[in-house]
Amino acid sequence: MLMRTALAVAILAVASSTALACTVCFPYPKATGVDYLDDAGVVVLARENPAKRFSFLAKQVLKGALAVPEVDLFLNSSDRRKLTVDPGRAAVLVHGRFHEPVSPTGVTQDAPATEDAAPAWRSLGVASLRQETLIRDVLERLPQWNAAANGDAQRAAFFMPYLADPERAIRDLAYLEVGQADYDLILKADRFVTSEEVQAFLNDRQYLEWHPLYILLLGVNADEAERAYIRQQAQTRLSLGQTINLSAWITAYIEADGETAIDWIERTQLNLLSASGEVVVQIFDALSVHGNRTTPVLRDRITRSYDVALSNYPVLAGRIAKDMALWRDWTLAETVRRVRTEFADLDNASAYAIDYYLGSAETN
Amino acid sequence: MAHARRTAGFAAFALVLSLPIGALAQEGGPHSLVNQDAVRDFDTGNYSPYAGRNYPTRPLWGDTHLHTSASLDAFGFGDKLDADAAYRFALGEEIRTSSGQRVRLSRPLDWLAIADHSEFSGIGVALYEGNPRVIVDDQTRRWNQMMQRGGKDSIQAVIELVTAMGKGEAPPVFFDKDLGRSLWQDHLKTVEQYNDPGAFTAFAAYEWSSMPKGDNMHRVVIFRDGADRVGRIVPFSANDSVDPEDLWTFLESYESDTGGSVLALAHNGNLSSGLMFDTKTWTGEPLSKDYAERRMRWEPLYEVTQIKGDGEAHPLLSPDDAFADYETWDRANLDMTKLTDPATLEGQYARSGLRRGLELGANLGANPFKFGMIGSTDSHISLAAVEEENFLGKYTNTEPEPERWSHVSMQSADGAVKLLGWEAVSSGYAAVWATENTREAIWDAMKRKEVYATTGPRMLVRFFGGWDFDAADARGRLPADAGYAKGVPMGGDLTGAPDGKAPTFLVAALRDSYSGNLDRIQIVKGWLDADGETREKVYDVAWSGDRTPDADGKLPPVGNTVDAATATWSNTIGAPELIDVWTDPEFDPAQPAFYYARVLEIPTPRWTTYDAVRFGVELPPEVPRTTQERAYTSPIWYTPG
């Protein structure tokens, strides 16, 4: 089972905070079609079984081996219609141990596959010829992506051009794939999407939970008008305590305005005690993304904000300690130690991160 | 041919066609031919053959299931139209949609049941308007301010609002019963304002929106009464319970506390994962006689067709029915978290539900699924408009515009399954054979199941069952006179077959003057055989033209005049009216059965074809260019004596 490791903090933090039973928007999946292809033992192209209507007959095996071509999986009427009107098309079926989506939150698990689930077939839908070509390409590349140290980055980079694909299904797949990349890599996707496309996507309220990637791209090479727009969005949300996609807006705000943005956030949020726990966590997520960049030009400034945050929001201590240990920066050790002593309600993970940081600080 | 068809061959028909639709729909109107045989049951003491007539003479058209901006999801999508606008539109007035388009119905409706979701009904609008009973804390005040700012702030507020509810973190005031009563009473004032006995009926109604684990169990609740009684309750909601039996208990309390009358009707079994016509209760208990009797007391009707799919039959369950695959939505449950398991299909479709009802009835001593059938829109834009050439969408984001066919309307949680805008069904309406246009008369007709569904057109359909109908009954211009005199109408019961007799059915259909001619009338029979297994068969009983069934009894298709390039068709095929008497050729008096009529129009352009022409867009090949609109009558049941 593939366990993807290079997950963009900004994206996932946002998605997990808003992936709710929302009747007017679509949940943001945590597993992509490529994950299903990767986790499946068998992948086939199939059409309706003429001997058993509303079920499948495999026409071509793309991955693994198949004992019998009959696939006992329900072929829904919509896909059946697509197959009927176009004899050249086929459904993509995968066989593996897959999670079922969880209701009522409508959120899939962190990875599509699980050892607990019974082996079963699942349809990824009827593919267009372009989708079929893409799937073949992906299946060919997956072993290499899985073996390479930077395979996840290769995989995300592969999908970037598909962000501009004319087919919605391919664009959505690319969006999910690129959305799982590191922030530094995500920023390189900017050249594949126009400002108009970004704005159009952000205006689609049904895809609200999907917005974060394009919010991040909005901040890349932003012109003055775009910077003003991002600033207004982030500041309004922070002022009103609106948490949906907040960390993405703050990340883009910092990308666009740099230290000036952090100054504003520190002055209006971290220096005060009025921000909600959910808001300060999302502020932290955005700061952390920038602090963890390959070339972390804002890290010193972020460290100072962490210091302020520790005083007013000790609930962040574990997260901050984890970043500081990663950065091997021990300047906040005394502040963290004080929080450890004075703040009794730390969860186990935070306590562990703090103790690790303080222990490392002593030996360095 | 065992059952000779009769198509319109009446000399006066050209005259009738020239009349306004109102006159066309009036059976026995001044331009009708009156067969002397057909009036034999009139009171011969009167010269006028219509004196003393006490049966309904024309179907009253309406929608039991319309949402306005008071429904939180409709409001969330941007519906700005309230109940007032919904009624004005239903009455035939031209109004503007939420997106600003001028729209109007082809002709008014006769009645309307606005059925907003009872869960947080009216809360969104109250927040927006700054209702002081709702704006009670910082959170509600902030949402109000964001909504007032409009634009993306407003959208953000709605998303936050819905998200808070999804997380179970809605402000406590939203659950306040006094607030709920107050908003409900405000709504009832509008209902009363538009209720005009004899001319237009406005029902007090709402939708109980139970959806455990994403499986649709929704019921629309319709009251026979006015605000004096209905205003004494707060609508029961899924916040109170998601179990339909608890809803029935509430309805029972309503009747005993107020002396009023109420019924409920379910819809979209196709999105229920089989719960709709399940063989066990929602809590997992086997069905009992008490359950069956309660269900049929409170749920005499089922909404068989609407925008989210037609639910009469599924082609996998009815492989011999060439017309079973009509606008089938069978991908998943309502929130698309559970893909369809074919093992649950029997619990999802009306025909299989009716069959299952026969079996359960034999075992329990009461049939829990003995329902009549209506269609309705489930529109969430305050506009009950489902004619193909006038389909205004499900939500505001699918109001007419060039790309609405490609909008992702629903999507599975993993993103793999997408339901696109073109898959919306422009359907349906409810036709009620009521004696007058009043709440009481229409509701009573619903209760006795003298109703039928259509997928949008307003074709006139009569369906009677008895033991003595003969060909002469189909020759007159007053089939209803013979129908009521010699049998029972749709929704009725036949019991204890006389010796040596098989049930006979008088069935008649007259096309909608705005729509296509008729292809055929079919009678769908379901029965419980000697082995205790349910079976079904579809009989062609009347059809247009000189077609002849083949050796297998299959009637050739009627043809197709649709020009998709121009979204036009001609009534050069089909028949304006069909009528016949049919006798069940395979009747066994020991076997319980049901019979209902299905009336098919000739192919006409589907709404997407009108869009393609009007907007100049190209549709993918899987989008059907044509549709065969239809009507489904409520069944007539036969029970052995």
Contacts between the chains, C-beta under 8 A, distances in Angstrom:
chain1	res1	chain2	res2	distance
A	18	B	163	6.6
A	20	B	163	5.1
A	20	B	166	4.1
A	20	B	167	5.7
A	21	B	166	3.5
A	21	B	167	7.9
A	21	B	335	7.6
A	22	B	159	7.1
A	22	B	162	5.6
A	22	B	163	5.8
A	22	B	166	5.7
A	23	B	72	7.7
A	23	B	73	4.8
A	23	B	76	6.9
A	23	B	162	6.1
A	23	B	166	7.7
A	24	B	73	6.1
A	24	B	76	4.1
A	24	B	77	5.9
A	24	B	158	7.1
A	24	B	159	7.0
A	24	B	162	5.8
A	25	B	159	6.7
A	26	B	408	7.2
A	26	B	411	4.5
A	26	B	415	7.6
A	27	B	413	5.0
A	29	B	413	6.3
A	29	B	414	4.8
A	29	B	415	4.5
A	31	B	414	6.1
A	32	B	415	7.6
A	33	B	415	7.6
A	33	B	416	6.2
A	36	B	414	7.9
A	36	B	416	7.5
A	53	B	315	7.6
A	53	B	316	6.5
A	53	B	319	6.9
A	54	B	315	7.7
A	54	B	316	4.7
A	54	B	342	6.6
A	74	B	339	7.3
A	74	B	340	5.5
A	74	B	341	6.8
A	74	B	342	4.7
A	76	B	330	5.1
A	76	B	331	4.6
A	76	B	339	7.9
A	76	B	340	6.1
A	77	B	315	7.1
A	77	B	325	6.3
A	77	B	328	3.9
A	77	B	329	7.5
A	77	B	330	5.1
A	78	B	328	7.9
A	78	B	329	7.7
A	78	B	330	7.9
A	78	B	331	6.1
A	78	B	419	7.5
A	78	B	423	6.5
A	78	B	622	7.7
A	81	B	622	5.1
A	81	B	624	7.8
A	82	B	622	4.4
A	85	B	621	4.4
A	85	B	622	5.3
A	86	B	621	5.9
A	86	B	622	7.5
A	100	B	337	7.6
A	100	B	338	7.2
A	101	B	337	4.4
A	101	B	338	7.7
A	101	B	412	6.7
A	101	B	413	3.6
A	101	B	414	6.0
A	102	B	337	7.1
A	102	B	413	7.7
A	103	B	213	4.6
A	103	B	214	4.1
A	103	B	335	6.1
A	103	B	337	3.9
A	103	B	338	7.0
A	104	B	166	7.5
A	104	B	211	7.8
A	104	B	213	6.7
A	104	B	214	6.4
A	104	B	335	7.1
A	104	B	337	7.7
A	105	B	166	7.7
A	106	B	214	7.6
A	106	B	335	5.9
A	106	B	336	7.9
A	106	B	337	5.5
A	106	B	413	4.3
A	107	B	413	6.3
A	108	B	413	5.4
A	108	B	414	5.1
A	112	B	414	7.1
A	122	B	416	7.9
A	123	B	339	8.0
A	123	B	416	7.5
A	124	B	416	5.1
A	125	B	416	5.8
A	125	B	417	6.5
A	125	B	418	7.7
A	168	B	406	7.3
A	168	B	408	7.2
A	168	B	418	7.8
A	169	B	418	7.1
A	172	B	415	6.0
A	173	B	415	8.0
A	176	B	415	6.7
A	205	B	155	5.2
A	205	B	159	6.9
A	206	B	397	7.2
A	206	B	408	6.8
A	208	B	159	5.7
A	236	B	153	7.4
A	237	B	156	7.9
A	240	B	142	5.9
A	240	B	146	7.0
A	241	B	142	7.5
A	242	B	156	5.9
A	242	B	160	6.4
A	243	B	160	8.0
A	244	B	156	6.8
A	244	B	159	5.9
A	244	B	160	6.4
A	244	B	163	6.7
